[in-house]
C-alpha cells in the first residue's frame, strides 16, 4: 500500500489543500519453467482518504464509502536474457 499526496504544482498549498489517496497493488506471479518466464497479473486500486483541510476531498471520501474509485489491471511478463 502506497499513500500519495497530490498537490497542484502551479498553486501554493495554502490556496489548494492536498488530496490524499491510498494505492493498493496486489500481484499474482506464475512461473512458466518451459518458457523461462514469470507472468504477473497486477490489480491496482485507488482509495480516497478523508481530509480536514479540503472540503471537496472530504465530500468525495464520504461518497466513495470506502470503495475504490479507480481499479486497473496489468499483465506483466518477466523474461531472462
Secondary structure, 3 states (H helix, E strand, C coil): CEEEEECCCCCCCCCCCCEEEEEEEEEEEEEECCCCEEEEEEEEEEEECCCCCCHHHHHHHHHHCCCCCEEEEEEEEEECC
